Amino acid sequence: MLILEGCVQPGLAPNTNDATARVLDRLGIGVRAARNAGCCGAIDFHLNAQEAGRARMRANIDAWWPLIENGAEAIVQTASGCGAFVKEYGEMLADNPVYADKARRVSELAKDLVEILREEDLEALVADSPANDAQRLAFHCPCTLQHAQKLGGAVEGVLTRLGFDLTPVRDAHLCCGSAGTYSITQPVLSRQLRDAKLEALEAGQPDTIVTANIGCQSHLDGAGRTPVRHWIELVDERLATSDS
């Protein structure tokens, strides 16, 4: 059993976690959502509200702990920004005598979604179903995935194994301008970074841009250019095609 988490408030791509649950179910992996879990606290830290952020950490640990005691094997994040932050709970609550040990265990269990899927035999699920050769994707690897979690190339590997045609993206290490609250506090510079990133992503004329973080997804899609989606949605659709 896995605990499934992600930034899925109303209006913020609610299909992401639904698609994740369907994909994991096809792989025989059970998921549970912690009813009382909320924001990971990263946004509070971006806004220099550390105590509010630590309060969110403690509340999430309280929400996840019964499931961990019941045998949950991982806390799976569908937003790479949240995943990077939860992996730091242990360090940020290390001086809290009540939560230090629990926080360290939570960080040990925290996994980005791609860390689960890259270990699965996805090819077996699509062996008899040809990929849609007309669908070209460009992947934007969020800073929180490639720099913070050191998982650059992981999503691209999963998508390639499933037969997707990935276009090359120049300067893939550069930020899209979302950067937590940066798109709100520095809108002019943020839009400049966004437009430069979109030029790089669109150079290969993809049908869709995919990414792994809701902040990047909303920021890039806000330009109203090439559609931007979470990569798990494309995987879900690919596997659904193989079911039919």
Rosetta blueprint (number, residue, H / E / L):
1 M L
2 L E
3 I E
4 L E
5 E E
6 G L
7 C L
8 V L
9 Q L
10 P L
11 G L
12 L L
13 A L
14 P L
15 N H
16 T H
17 N H
18 D H
19 A H
20 T H
21 A H
22 R H
23 V H
24 L H
25 D H
26 R H
27 L L
28 G L
29 I L
30 G L
31 V E
32 R E
33 A L
34 A L
35 R L
36 N L
37 A L
38 G L
39 C L
40 C L
41 G L
42 A H
43 I H
44 D H
45 F H
46 H H
47 L L
48 N L
49 A L
50 Q H
51 E H
52 A H
53 G H
54 R H
55 A H
56 R H
57 M H
58 R H
59 A H
60 N H
61 I H
62 D H
63 A H
64 W H
65 W H
66 P H
67 L H
68 I H
69 E H
70 N L
71 G L
72 A L
73 E L
74 A E
75 I E
76 V E
77 Q E
78 T L
79 A L
80 S H
81 G H
82 C H
83 G H
84 A H
85 F H
86 V H
87 K L
88 E L
89 Y H
90 G H
91 E H
92 M H
93 L L
94 A L
95 D L
96 N L
97 P L
98 V L
99 Y L
100 A H
101 D H
102 K H
103 A H
104 R H
105 R H
106 V H
107 S H
108 E H
109 L H
110 A E
111 K E
112 D E
113 L H
114 V H
115 E H
116 I H
117 L H
118 R L
119 E L
120 E L
121 D L
122 L H
123 E H
124 A H
125 L H
126 V L
127 A L
128 D L
129 S L
130 P L
131 A L
132 N L
133 D L
134 A L
135 Q L
136 R E
137 L E
138 A E
139 F E
140 H E
141 C L
142 P L
143 C H
144 T H
145 L H
146 Q H
147 H H
148 A H
149 Q L
150 K L
151 L L
152 G L
153 G L
154 A H
155 V H
156 E H
157 G H
158 V H
159 L H
160 T H
161 R H
162 L L
163 G L
164 F L
165 D E
166 L E
167 T L
168 P L
169 V L
170 R L
171 D L
172 A L
173 H L
174 L L
175 C L
176 C L
177 G L
178 S L
179 A L
180 G L
181 T L
182 Y H
183 S H
184 I H
185 T H
186 Q L
187 P H
188 V H
189 L H
190 S H
191 R H
192 Q H
193 L H
194 R H
195 D H
196 A H
197 K H
198 L H
199 E H
200 A H
201 L H
202 E H
203 A L
204 G L
205 Q L
206 P L
207 D L
208 T E
209 I E
210 V E
211 T E
212 A L
213 N L
214 I H
215 G H
216 C H
217 Q H
218 S H
219 H H
220 L H
221 D H
222 G L
223 A L
224 G L
225 R L
226 T L
227 P L
228 V E
229 R E
230 H E
231 W H
232 I H
233 E H
234 L H
235 V H
236 D H
237 E H
238 R H
239 L H
240 A H
241 T H
242 S H
243 D H
244 S L
